[in-house]
Amino acid sequence: MEKHIRIFDTTLRDGEQAPQCSMNTEEKIEIAKQLELMGVDCIEAGFPISSEGAFAAVEKIAKTIKESQVAALCRAVEKDIDAAWYSIKDAVSPRIHTFLATSPIHMEHKLKMSPDKVLMNIDYAVRYAKKYCSDVEFSAEDAMRSEKEFLVKAFNTAIKAGATVINVPDTVGYVVPEEMNETIRYLFNNVDRIEDVIVSVHCHNDLGMAVANSLAGVKAGALQVECTINGLGERAGNAALEEIVMALRTRRALFGAYTNIDTKQISRTSKLVYNIIGQTAPINKPIVGANAFAHESGIHQHGVLSARETYEIMKAEDLGIMENKLVIGRHSGKHAIADRLMNMGYDFNADELAHYYDKVKELSDKKKNITDSDLEAIINNKERFVGTYKLEHFDIHTAKNSTSACIIKLSKENNIIEGVSLGDGPINAAYNAINNLTGNICEKLINYSIHSVSDGNDALGEVTVKLQSKDVIVTGRGLSTNIIESSIMAYINGINKILETR
């Protein structure tokens, strides 16, 4: 009989801990809703005790999500568990996820606890969490560098105290698949009542084996995999959800297992997350990279044209990747746009459709035909909150071997402000002018990137900037066929996000 492998997504918690990958509450909710639509079994919404903002975001996600479980992470201490529970208490299906390290190096140097003390804390924390919530997950941090005999004691303690899920993390990405498989099998043979709980694996990618280790855990009997969209996470990241799901789907007979993930949502979920954090997929990224279904070699091309299975083990359409059709133009109405978006698998309400319609009309003044990739770009680059500053007009003068000048006009609370500045180039001049008008609240431009998000010589250009103000780092995005306009819009978007955090 096939096993149902539960997908536990921690993009909003572990994924967000990756440097420069922070998200605001509205962005987290948008991702959580997409994870729910995709069929994720459990969404780890955050670490509520870490800040008031983190608590508020988890609480709002818990109230929003109806089809997936919502988990909150907490250390094995009362105040953390309290915060976790009160943030998710309104969830349809809440889970408290508590953890404590079990490896000798962590117990000695980080926890400064004896093994017996660790076991006592596990027992107390799980029992304390169980008073609030029937579904409690216990993670043995750094499990894969723990002594196996002690790991058995830790999980015996957690199960006896009421844990319903026991998680085996490779916290530092240290092991190879053979070791993961061996450890999971050892636990199944030695942990009391292990058949009464769900065994989970959580692997990091420091040696590039997070997905392989996760699959080795499944092969050994694990029924839950903890992962993130695009493999986001601390250091080298986590196991990538899309790779795990498609490996289980493509090699279903080998694993004797399946997931509830709607794979047609994978591509758009990946793009949404990359867009929100201001990154793009590496071209050779498995499953979602630009080259995942591209063939340049003549031999490969001939083979694919003759029979797709010669070089492709998956179908692009199974991931929601559609042929880039020319579908929308200047005279297209809302019904045509709505029909195309539904065919592409997008859900939207009347207000969102009206916004997309306005953006399509605006874009159709600049390019003749609107493609699927244009529509996706419009959806992914929508403004997720109302900003303080808006671009009204800009005028830039630039030439080779000459200082550039920018005149820019912004609106702020219905008031028009205007400024002019010089710079080493058109973008530098524009950003200097914006800084002058906004009181230099952006202290540093950390990163600037631009890439095409559609096809042709009238393609949309997306600009992403990383801005820093004190200890806050934000991502700003802009989208236009005019790359200077995209650059200005991205910078203003980032400025507005900085203001939102204050």
GUVEXTOR-485378 format. One line per 4 residues: number of its first residue (from 1); their letters; for each residue x, y, z of C-alpha. Coordinates in Angstrom, 3 decimals, always signed. Example, Ala and Ser with C-alpha at 12.3 -4.5 7.8 and 13.67 -1.06 7.14 Angstrom:
2
1 = AS = +12.300:-4.500:+7.800 | +13.670:-1.060:+7.140;
***
This chain:
502
1 = MEKH = +0.000:+0.000:+0.000 | +1.319:+3.447:-0.916 | +2.347:+5.844:+1.844 | +1.107:+9.404:+2.076;
5 = IRIF = +4.138:+11.652:+2.604 | +3.124:+14.808:+4.415 | +4.724:+18.021:+3.205 | +5.640:+20.389:+6.025;
9 = DTTL = +6.609:+23.715:+4.489 | +8.830:+26.044:+6.501 | +9.434:+28.754:+3.891 | +7.874:+31.346:+6.203;
13 = RDGE = +10.074:+30.349:+9.135 | +13.320:+28.614:+8.175 | +13.277:+30.000:+4.641 | +12.869:+33.571:+5.829;
17 = QAPQ = +15.918:+33.204:+8.058 | +18.111:+33.207:+4.952 | +20.079:+36.465:+4.696 | +18.161:+39.240:+2.901;
21 = CSMN = +15.057:+37.056:+2.497 | +12.796:+38.766:+5.043 | +9.132:+39.335:+4.211 | +6.453:+41.608:+5.604;
25 = TEEK = +3.145:+40.303:+6.946 | +1.150:+40.791:+3.758 | +3.804:+38.986:+1.724 | +3.809:+36.087:+4.201;
29 = IEIA = +0.030:+35.806:+3.995 | +0.156:+35.772:+0.210 | +2.702:+32.940:+0.264 | +0.726:+31.046:+2.926;
33 = KQLE = -2.431:+31.200:+0.789 | -0.490:+29.913:-2.203 | +0.962:+27.058:-0.116 | -2.563:+26.191:+0.959;
37 = LMGV = -3.752:+26.240:-2.661 | -0.836:+23.993:-3.607 | -1.919:+21.411:-1.025 | +0.798:+21.701:+1.629;
41 = DCIE = -0.184:+19.588:+4.647 | +1.368:+21.819:+7.308 | +2.586:+25.421:+7.039 | +5.125:+26.499:+9.632;
45 = AGFP = +4.170:+30.162:+9.855 | +7.038:+31.459:+11.975 | +8.787:+31.736:+15.334 | +6.331:+33.885:+17.341;
49 = ISSE = +8.531:+34.634:+20.354 | +11.220:+36.219:+18.171 | +9.415:+39.571:+17.782 | +6.047:+41.288:+17.972;
53 = GAFA = +5.959:+41.390:+14.184 | +6.627:+37.665:+13.921 | +3.846:+36.920:+16.421 | +1.374:+39.146:+14.545;
57 = AVEK = +2.223:+37.522:+11.204 | +1.769:+33.982:+12.565 | -1.502:+34.976:+14.226 | -2.865:+36.467:+11.009;
61 = IAKT = -1.815:+33.440:+8.947 | -3.443:+31.106:+11.484 | -6.725:+33.006:+11.136 | -6.511:+33.010:+7.325;
65 = IKES = -5.607:+29.412:+6.445 | -8.468:+26.910:+6.432 | -7.274:+23.815:+4.548 | -3.707:+23.291:+5.840;
69 = QVAA = -2.397:+22.844:+9.350 | -0.570:+25.860:+10.783 | +2.460:+25.313:+13.025 | +4.453:+27.706:+15.183;
73 = LCRA = +8.023:+27.014:+16.288 | +9.157:+27.434:+19.887 | +12.062:+26.516:+22.089 | +11.438:+24.082:+24.921;
77 = VEKD = +10.616:+26.822:+27.437 | +7.285:+28.037:+28.790 | +7.300:+31.590:+27.400 | +8.069:+30.315:+23.895;
81 = IDAA = +5.343:+27.684:+24.062 | +2.866:+30.261:+25.385 | +3.659:+32.584:+22.482 | +3.383:+29.755:+19.976;
85 = WYSI = -0.027:+28.705:+21.237 | -1.546:+32.169:+21.464 | -0.388:+32.926:+17.931 | -2.033:+29.830:+16.396;
89 = KDAV = -4.963:+29.180:+18.760 | -7.478:+30.360:+16.143 | -6.139:+28.055:+13.429 | -8.498:+25.401:+12.089;
93 = SPRI = -5.778:+22.810:+12.739 | -2.955:+24.145:+14.981 | +0.357:+22.470:+15.785 | +2.958:+23.461:+18.371;
97 = HTFL = +6.479:+22.623:+17.205 | +9.021:+22.628:+20.010 | +12.688:+21.725:+19.820 | +15.760:+21.053:+21.925;
101 = ATSP = +19.266:+20.039:+20.874 | +20.438:+16.496:+21.569 | +23.979:+16.356:+20.148 | +26.955:+16.338:+22.560;
105 = IHME = +28.409:+19.518:+21.022 | +25.124:+21.434:+21.378 | +24.359:+20.162:+24.868 | +27.819:+21.103:+26.130;
109 = HKLK = +28.515:+24.381:+24.358 | +25.112:+25.897:+23.592 | +22.680:+24.530:+26.145 | +25.238:+23.861:+28.884;
113 = MSPD = +22.966:+21.044:+30.061 | +23.625:+17.465:+31.048 | +21.908:+14.731:+29.015 | +19.586:+14.000:+31.940;
117 = KVLM = +18.612:+17.660:+32.150 | +17.863:+17.696:+28.422 | +15.551:+14.693:+28.814 | +13.773:+16.403:+31.714;
121 = NIDY = +13.272:+19.537:+29.632 | +11.925:+17.544:+26.682 | +9.411:+15.845:+28.943 | +8.295:+19.109:+30.552;
125 = AVRY = +8.095:+21.077:+27.289 | +6.035:+18.491:+25.425 | +3.667:+18.031:+28.375 | +3.325:+21.808:+28.724;
129 = AKKY = +2.563:+22.199:+25.006 | +0.134:+19.283:+25.153 | -2.006:+21.218:+27.651 | -2.712:+23.689:+24.872;
133 = CSDV = -2.706:+21.605:+21.718 | -3.393:+17.988:+20.807 | -0.876:+18.060:+17.944 | +2.671:+18.586:+19.235;
137 = EFSA = +5.834:+18.070:+17.227 | +9.184:+17.579:+18.911 | +12.435:+18.164:+17.033 | +15.767:+16.886:+18.296;
141 = EDAM = +17.988:+19.695:+17.020 | +21.231:+18.417:+15.471 | +19.826:+14.896:+15.629 | +22.195:+13.568:+13.005;
145 = RSEK = +25.243:+14.399:+15.141 | +23.604:+12.975:+18.246 | +24.503:+9.642:+19.790 | +21.897:+7.179:+18.554;
149 = EFLV = +21.251:+5.662:+21.947 | +20.570:+9.106:+23.424 | +18.406:+10.064:+20.446 | +16.245:+7.016:+21.211;
153 = KAFN = +15.913:+8.193:+24.829 | +14.950:+11.694:+23.680 | +12.231:+10.438:+21.343 | +10.969:+7.893:+23.889;
157 = TAIK = +10.612:+10.779:+26.328 | +8.836:+13.000:+23.808 | +6.379:+10.277:+22.735 | +5.601:+9.307:+26.317;
161 = AGAT = +4.926:+12.985:+27.080 | +2.442:+13.186:+24.221 | +4.308:+14.164:+21.050 | +2.436:+13.248:+17.880;
165 = VINV = +5.319:+14.006:+15.498 | +9.030:+13.391:+16.077 | +11.413:+15.218:+13.779 | +14.949:+14.138:+12.886;
169 = PDTV = +16.846:+17.198:+11.648 | +20.190:+17.260:+9.898 | +20.580:+20.773:+11.265 | +24.004:+21.505:+9.791;
173 = GYVV = +23.738:+19.489:+6.575 | +26.413:+17.044:+7.698 | +25.266:+13.550:+6.731 | +25.044:+11.572:+3.516;
177 = PEEM = +21.948:+9.588:+2.418 | +23.243:+6.239:+3.653 | +23.608:+7.648:+7.184 | +20.131:+9.192:+7.134;
181 = NETI = +18.566:+5.943:+5.984 | +20.451:+3.987:+8.627 | +19.434:+6.398:+11.423 | +15.731:+6.361:+10.559;
185 = RYLF = +15.748:+2.563:+10.404 | +17.550:+2.433:+13.755 | +14.887:+4.640:+15.318 | +12.063:+2.500:+13.939;
189 = NNVD = +13.714:-0.556:+15.464 | +14.428:+0.972:+18.872 | +11.994:+3.788:+19.778 | +8.956:+2.669:+21.782;
193 = RIED = +5.523:+3.247:+20.156 | +7.126:+4.878:+17.120 | +4.341:+3.399:+15.006 | +1.909:+5.700:+16.860;
197 = VIVS = +3.565:+8.916:+15.702 | +4.669:+10.538:+12.457 | +8.411:+10.432:+11.852 | +9.689:+13.521:+10.074;
201 = VHCH = +12.985:+14.585:+8.485 | +14.355:+18.124:+8.148 | +17.535:+18.425:+6.114 | +19.853:+21.335:+5.365;
205 = NDLG = +21.878:+21.637:+2.203 | +25.398:+22.528:+3.331 | +26.915:+19.628:+1.389 | +24.283:+19.757:-1.352;
209 = MAVA = +22.458:+16.634:-0.159 | +19.327:+17.966:+1.560 | +16.916:+16.515:-0.991 | +18.803:+13.214:-1.252;
213 = NSLA = +18.908:+12.882:+2.537 | +15.183:+13.676:+2.798 | +14.353:+11.015:+0.236 | +16.607:+8.541:+2.057;
217 = GVKA = +14.549:+9.250:+5.179 | +11.331:+8.562:+3.263 | +12.764:+5.328:+1.912 | +13.495:+4.270:+5.502;
221 = GALQ = +9.961:+5.017:+6.700 | +9.633:+8.746:+7.432 | +6.135:+10.013:+6.646 | +6.783:+13.755:+6.768;
225 = VECT = +9.366:+15.892:+4.975 | +10.159:+19.420:+6.107 | +11.193:+21.634:+3.223 | +10.963:+25.093:+1.653;
229 = INGL = +10.005:+26.593:-1.680 | +13.127:+26.931:-3.857 | +15.213:+25.397:-1.054 | +15.428:+28.698:+0.836;
233 = GERA = +16.936:+28.651:+4.301 | +19.889:+29.472:+6.471 | +23.375:+29.102:+4.972 | +23.040:+26.861:+1.888;
237 = GNAA = +19.328:+26.404:+2.487 | +16.882:+23.583:+3.116 | +15.562:+20.691:+1.081 | +13.608:+22.120:-1.864;
241 = LEEI = +9.914:+21.273:-1.790 | +9.583:+21.190:-5.574 | +12.472:+18.732:-5.934 | +11.173:+16.389:-3.247;
245 = VMAL = +7.623:+16.406:-4.587 | +8.667:+15.802:-8.191 | +11.152:+13.093:-7.179 | +8.384:+11.251:-5.329;
249 = RTRR = +6.015:+11.736:-8.264 | +8.505:+10.757:-10.969 | +9.811:+7.720:-9.022 | +6.515:+6.812:-7.378;
253 = ALFG = +6.967:+3.086:-7.926 | +10.394:+3.156:-6.275 | +9.253:+4.980:-3.150 | +5.740:+3.560:-2.956;
257 = AYTN = +4.645:+6.987:-1.820 | +2.708:+10.066:-2.909 | +2.018:+13.622:-1.741 | -1.094:+15.787:-1.845;
261 = IDTK = +0.718:+18.589:-3.684 | -0.930:+20.002:-6.804 | +2.171:+20.065:-8.959 | +0.575:+22.469:-11.455;
265 = QISR = +1.008:+25.134:-8.765 | +4.755:+24.561:-8.379 | +6.012:+26.955:-11.045 | +3.876:+29.910:-9.983;
269 = TSKL = +4.604:+29.290:-6.288 | +8.333:+29.298:-7.014 | +8.046:+32.526:-9.015 | +5.944:+34.176:-6.307;
273 = VYNI = +8.497:+33.419:-3.587 | +11.469:+34.468:-5.718 | +9.661:+37.690:-6.616 | +8.829:+38.561:-3.021;
277 = IGQT = +12.400:+38.101:-1.800 | +13.820:+39.859:-4.856 | +15.671:+36.956:-6.428 | +15.447:+34.805:-9.540;
281 = APIN = +15.970:+31.095:-9.998 | +19.445:+30.008:-11.134 | +19.071:+28.936:-14.756 | +20.143:+25.378:-13.900;
285 = KPIV = +17.891:+25.071:-10.831 | +16.127:+21.696:-10.978 | +12.387:+21.774:-11.686 | +11.934:+25.585:-11.774;
289 = GANA = +15.073:+26.949:-13.467 | +14.889:+28.486:-16.942 | +16.901:+25.592:-18.418 | +14.978:+22.798:-16.671;
293 = FAHE = +13.139:+21.975:-19.913 | +15.542:+23.568:-22.418 | +17.607:+21.529:-24.870 | +20.454:+23.012:-26.908;
297 = SGIH = +22.370:+19.925:-27.937 | +21.345:+18.793:-31.422 | +21.203:+15.178:-30.315 | +18.972:+16.070:-27.363;
301 = QHGV = +16.712:+18.253:-29.515 | +16.267:+15.488:-32.067 | +15.460:+13.005:-29.338 | +12.886:+15.236:-27.645;
305 = LSAR = +11.184:+16.021:-30.945 | +11.005:+12.314:-31.751 | +9.842:+11.234:-28.310 | +9.779:+13.561:-25.324;
309 = ETYE = +10.697:+10.751:-22.922 | +14.153:+10.377:-24.470 | +15.506:+13.332:-22.478 | +12.610:+14.619:-20.337;
313 = IMKA = +11.460:+12.668:-17.310 | +8.765:+15.229:-16.412 | +6.244:+17.253:-18.364 | +6.525:+21.027:-18.112;
317 = EDLG = +2.737:+21.327:-18.086 | +2.581:+19.141:-14.951 | +4.408:+21.954:-13.166 | +2.067:+24.634:-14.445;
321 = IMEN = +4.554:+25.809:-17.098 | +2.531:+26.753:-20.149 | +3.377:+27.638:-23.720 | +3.970:+31.379:-23.972;
325 = KLVI = +0.991:+32.347:-26.126 | +0.122:+35.820:-27.428 | -3.305:+36.234:-25.896 | -4.038:+39.780:-24.837;
329 = GRHS = -3.926:+43.101:-26.672 | -5.048:+46.711:-26.467 | -8.711:+45.878:-27.059 | -9.008:+42.875:-24.773;
333 = GKHA = -11.649:+43.140:-22.074 | -11.836:+41.890:-18.500 | -13.510:+38.646:-19.570 | -10.645:+37.753:-21.911;
337 = IADR = -8.087:+38.501:-19.184 | -10.076:+36.570:-16.590 | -10.416:+33.578:-18.923 | -6.699:+33.471:-19.656;
341 = LMNM = -5.732:+33.793:-15.982 | -8.106:+30.964:-15.041 | -6.606:+28.795:-17.780 | -3.207:+29.565:-16.285;
345 = GYDF = -4.467:+28.349:-12.887 | -4.746:+31.666:-11.040 | -7.448:+32.523:-8.517 | -8.529:+36.138:-8.109;
349 = NADE = -11.409:+38.268:-6.867 | -13.183:+41.159:-8.605 | -10.887:+43.807:-7.131 | -7.766:+41.911:-8.173;
353 = LAHY = -9.130:+41.403:-11.686 | -9.837:+45.132:-11.958 | -6.244:+45.851:-10.905 | -4.831:+43.382:-13.445;
357 = YDKV = -7.068:+44.846:-16.151 | -5.778:+48.361:-15.439 | -2.178:+47.148:-15.546 | -2.751:+45.266:-18.812;
361 = KELS = -4.265:+48.369:-20.401 | -1.354:+50.462:-19.175 | +1.137:+47.945:-20.548 | -0.699:+47.635:-23.884;
365 = DKKK = +0.113:+51.284:-24.539 | +3.782:+50.304:-24.506 | +3.763:+46.918:-26.269 | +1.462:+45.431:-28.883;
369 = NITD = +0.824:+41.972:-27.458 | +0.695:+40.818:-23.845 | +2.031:+37.294:-23.276 | +1.468:+34.815:-20.474;
373 = SDLE = +4.819:+35.784:-18.983 | +3.701:+39.435:-18.988 | +0.524:+38.476:-17.138 | +2.520:+36.477:-14.594;
377 = AIIN = +4.869:+39.422:-14.086 | +1.920:+41.760:-13.480 | +0.456:+39.359:-10.911 | +3.732:+38.729:-9.097;
381 = NKER = +4.734:+42.398:-9.020 | +1.500:+43.755:-7.624 | +1.826:+46.269:-4.787 | +1.079:+44.546:-1.515;
385 = FVGT = +0.467:+47.698:+0.508 | -0.272:+51.375:-0.106 | +2.985:+53.309:+0.017 | +3.682:+56.835:+1.223;
389 = YKLE = +5.471:+57.942:-1.932 | +4.328:+57.496:-5.538 | +6.103:+58.321:-8.761 | +4.384:+61.058:-10.766;
393 = HFDI = +7.008:+62.067:-13.342 | +10.710:+61.866:-14.115 | +12.972:+63.469:-16.684 | +16.560:+62.260:-17.076;
397 = HTAK = +19.340:+63.717:-19.216 | +22.378:+61.554:-19.794 | +25.179:+61.181:-22.343 | +28.517:+59.454:-22.726;
401 = NSTS = +31.367:+61.051:-20.741 | +28.891:+63.399:-19.072 | +27.292:+63.755:-15.638 | +23.635:+62.684:-15.659;
405 = ACII = +20.832:+64.857:-14.301 | +17.411:+63.780:-13.048 | +14.319:+65.849:-12.366 | +11.810:+63.781:-10.415;
409 = KLSK = +8.311:+64.442:-9.117 | +6.740:+62.376:-6.325 | +3.408:+62.550:-4.548 | +3.235:+62.241:-0.782;
413 = ENNI = -0.175:+62.226:+0.882 | -1.695:+64.100:-2.074 | +1.093:+66.671:-2.031 | +3.493:+66.969:-4.956;
417 = IEGV = +7.197:+67.269:-4.199 | +9.848:+67.822:-6.824 | +13.621:+67.661:-6.866 | +16.648:+67.529:-9.094;
421 = SLGD = +20.013:+65.851:-8.659 | +23.169:+64.880:-10.517 | +24.800:+61.458:-10.656 | +27.405:+59.257:-12.283;
425 = GPIN = +24.681:+57.761:-14.465 | +20.903:+57.976:-14.949 | +20.073:+55.533:-12.136 | +22.496:+57.141:-9.685;
429 = AAYN = +21.078:+60.592:-10.496 | +17.508:+59.355:-9.988 | +18.322:+57.670:-6.688 | +20.135:+60.776:-5.437;
433 = AINN = +17.052:+62.854:-6.270 | +14.761:+60.398:-4.452 | +17.046:+60.392:-1.407 | +16.913:+64.176:-1.245;
437 = LTGN = +13.103:+64.159:-1.387 | +12.673:+61.355:+1.177 | +15.114:+62.624:+3.790 | +17.834:+60.041:+3.038;
441 = ICEK = +16.013:+57.316:+4.988 | +17.764:+54.766:+2.762 | +21.265:+54.590:+4.186 | +22.680:+52.061:+1.747;
445 = LINY = +21.866:+50.439:-1.583 | +23.032:+46.877:-0.966 | +22.141:+45.358:-4.302 | +20.665:+46.291:-7.674;
449 = SIHS = +19.632:+43.755:-10.308 | +17.641:+43.783:-13.514 | +16.317:+41.013:-15.707 | +13.753:+40.453:-18.433;
453 = VSDG = +10.555:+38.724:-17.356 | +9.011:+38.366:-20.810 | +10.098:+38.001:-24.414 | +10.890:+40.290:-27.331;
457 = NDAL = +12.570:+43.652:-27.757 | +9.670:+45.268:-25.895 | +10.001:+42.897:-22.930 | +9.154:+43.904:-19.407;
461 = GEVT = +12.215:+44.622:-17.311 | +12.040:+43.853:-13.602 | +14.395:+45.701:-11.273 | +15.039:+44.495:-7.745;
465 = VKLQ = +16.887:+46.514:-5.115 | +17.974:+45.721:-1.572 | +17.932:+48.802:+0.655 | +19.199:+49.198:+4.204;
469 = SKDV = +18.109:+51.627:+6.907 | +19.764:+51.015:+10.282 | +19.204:+47.286:+10.943 | +16.307:+46.957:+8.498;
473 = IVTG = +16.886:+45.467:+5.029 | +14.034:+45.537:+2.515 | +13.447:+44.423:-1.052 | +12.017:+46.860:-3.577;
477 = RGLS = +10.647:+45.862:-6.976 | +9.710:+47.736:-10.134 | +8.308:+46.555:-13.455 | +8.162:+48.420:-16.763;
481 = TNII = +9.242:+48.230:-20.396 | +11.399:+51.263:-19.499 | +14.301:+50.066:-17.347 | +14.902:+53.521:-15.861;
485 = ESSI = +11.263:+53.691:-14.801 | +11.555:+50.150:-13.367 | +14.630:+51.243:-11.423 | +12.901:+54.302:-9.974;
489 = MAYI = +9.763:+52.350:-9.072 | +11.845:+49.669:-7.329 | +13.673:+52.252:-5.248 | +10.445:+54.013:-4.241;
493 = NGIN = +8.896:+50.647:-3.377 | +11.846:+49.944:-1.088 | +11.610:+53.392:+0.530 | +7.929:+52.786:+1.266;
497 = KILE = +8.753:+49.426:+2.854 | +11.325:+51.072:+5.112 | +8.664:+53.562:+6.214 | +6.258:+50.686:+6.852;
501 = TR = +8.656:+49.162:+9.394 | +8.864:+52.353:+11.440;
***
